[in-house]
Amino acid sequence: MDQNKIALITGAGRGLGAAVSEYMYSHGMRVILVDNNKIDLKKFSPKNENIHSYQVDVSKRVEVKEMFSSAFKRFKQIDYLINFAGINRDAPFLEMTDEDWDSVVSVHLKGTFICCQEFAKLKSKSTRHIINVSAACGIQGRKNGVNFCSAKAGVLAFTKCLALELSPKIQVNCLIPSAVDTPEVRERYNLDTKEGFDSVVKGIPMGRLGKTEDVTQMINCILSSNFTTGSTFYVNGGEYMS
């Protein structure tokens, strides 16, 4: 991973967004952390000029625009945008409210749209990368998640459209991680219980949960490529194949 590059990561406050942020920072990159909740920088290195955080709702154009302007002035360049920001509001279809729908679609799809657009508007002399984050359920669907699945399906199509429009200056690809061992996934699928753990792992051909290193390795590969755009990369141990 190029230490001279600067990465902006949304959803950086927890889960995979936080893990990827820590990985990039630990490998000498300058990192801009974005999350709707305030990020504690103590786990990195307080008062370090190579890292900065912003509390931003990615579905709000004004907040995103101000954040990109401030970050660009501070670092003079932003090379990578990785869109991890997301929320869940699961409910059966017939019980799902407008607010359930709007909030999830706004963060996952509209937030990705706004962040990518503001990133693409920045001036740059070098080739840049966008990595959007989708989910296998955006392809195959699942119960009680029509809002989430629809938004993630939109991210897949959105990525292909951007790849066509922004090439060759910006490469745009999509990452689909699944069953990666994070606190959020452990809580969601009751992985701290034998029943919950076994239920998830039995559907993974590689026979184990994913590690955050599996995701960072794939991101490193994507960002190292000079001739890859509009592609979808799966990190799921074979849980979903296409």
N, C-alpha and C positions, 0 to 999 in steps of 0.2 A: 504494500500500500504506500502510495507516494506521500511522504511526510510534508511536502511543500503544498499539498492541496488543503482546501478548507471545506468542511462538510457541515451542512445544516440538517438536523434530524428532528422531525416532529414526533410527538408522542414519546419524548425522550425521558419522561419522568419515571417510567416503570417498564417492566416486561422487556420485550426484545428491543424496544427503542432505547431503553437505559443500557442494556447489555452491549448493544452496538456502539453507543456513544462512549462507553468506558473502554471498549476495545480500540476504537480509533484514537482516543486520547492517549491510551497507554502505549500506542505505537507512534507517538510523536506528532499526530495531526492536530491542527487547530479545529475546534469543534464548536458549533453553535447549537445549543439545546433549546428546543421549543416544546412547551407543554401547557395545557390549560390550567394546571396546578403549578404552584411555585416549586422550583427544583432546588434541592439542597446540594450545593457544590462542594460540601466538605468531603464527600467520598472521592472527589477528584483531587483538587489542590486549590485551596482558597487563594484568592487574589492572583491567580495565574492568568497572564494575558492571553494564553492559548485557548482559553475556554470562556464562554459567556452564555448566559441563559436568558430566555424571554418567556414571560407568562402570557400566552396568547390563545385565543379561541380561533382555531384555523378556519372556522366557518364564517368568520367576520372579516370582510374585506379590509376595513379600516385598520384593524389590529394587525393583520398580516402585512399590509402595505407599509405601515409604520415600522414593523419589525424588520422587514427586508431592507428598508432604507437605513435604519440604524446599524444593522449588522454589516451592510456593505460599506458604510462610512468607517466602521471600526476596523474591518479586516481587509478592505480594498478589493476583495474578490470572494466569490462563493463558487466552488467548483462542483460540489455534489449536493443534491437534494434527495433525502430519503424520507418518504412519507409513511410513518408508522402510526400517526394519530388515529384513534378510533375508539368507539364506545359500543356497548351492547345494551339493547332494550328488548329482550326476548319476550314473546307472548304468542299465544295461538292466534292465527290469522283473524278469526272472527271477534277476538277480544282486543286486537291491537288498535291503539288510539292514533289519532293524527300526530300527536306529540311524539309517540313512540317512533312513528315512521319518519317524521321530519327531523328529529334530533339525530338519528342514526345516519340517515342519508346525507344530512348537512355536514356532518363531521367527515365521514368516509369519502363521499363522492364530491360534494361541493368544496370541502376543505382541500382535497387533493387538487381539484381544478384551480382554486384560488392560489394555492402555494406554487403550483407549477407555472401558472401564468406570471406571477410576480417574479419568480426565479428566471423565467425565460426573458423577461424584459431587461434584466441586468446586462450591462455591457461586459463583454469578456473577449480576450484575445485567444483563449485556448478552448479546446473541446471540453464540454461539460457532460455530466451524467445526472439523470433522474432515475431513481428506483421507487416505483410505486408498490404498495403492498396490498395484495388481494388475499383470497382464501379459496380453498377447493369447493366450498359450499356455494361460491359464486358461479360454479359450473354445474354441480350436481344437485344443489339445493339441500335443505334440511327442514325439519319441522320446527315451528315456533320461532323462525328467524327470517321471515320473508323480507323484512326491512334490511337486515344485515346482508343477506344473500344477494338481494337486488343491488345494493350499493357496491358490493364487491364484484359483481358481474359488470357493473358500470365501470369500475376501475380497470378491468381487463380491456374493455373496448376503448376506453379513454386512452390507455397506454399505447395502443396500436395507432390511434388517430394522431397522438402527439409524436410518435416515432416518425410518421410520414411527414408531418408538418414542420418539425424542428430539426430534422436531419439536414446537413451533416454536422451542424454546430453543437447539437445536444443529442446524446444517445439516451433513449428512454426505454427502460425495461421493467418487468414486473416480477416480484418475488412472492411466492406462495409457500410460507412456512406452515407447519402443522405439528401438533403433538410435541412441541418443544418445551422442555422442563423449565418453566418459570413459575413464580409464586401465583400469578393470575391463573395459569392453566391448571396448577395443582388444586387451587380452590374451586375452579369451575367444574372440573371433572372428578373431584374427590380423590385425587391421586395419592393422598396420604393414607387411604384405606386400601386393603388388599383387593377388595372387590372392584373399586374404581380403577386402580392401577391395572389390574389384569384385564378389565374390560377394554381399556384403551390400547394396551400393548398387544393384545391378541389380534388387533386389526392392522398391525404394522409388520410387514414382511421381514424387516431387519431386526425385529424382536427387541427393540428398546425405544425409550423416549429419545427425542432429539435433544442435543445440547446446544447452548447458545453459540459454542464454537462452530457447530455445523452451519449455523446461519451466517456468522461473520466470515467463515471461509468462502461461502457462496457469494456474499457481497463483495469480498475482495476480488474474486474471479470476475464478477460483472464489471467492477470499476477498473479492472486491469485490461479489459478488452477494448480494442480500438475499431472493431468491425462487427459489433453486435448491437442491434436495436430492434424494438418491437417484439422482443422475445419474453417468454414466461419461464421462470426457473422455480422448480419444486424442491423444497427441503422438507421431506416428510417420511423418509425411510421406506417409500413405496406404498404408503397408506392410500394415496390417490395417484393413479397413473393416467396419462393422456397420450 
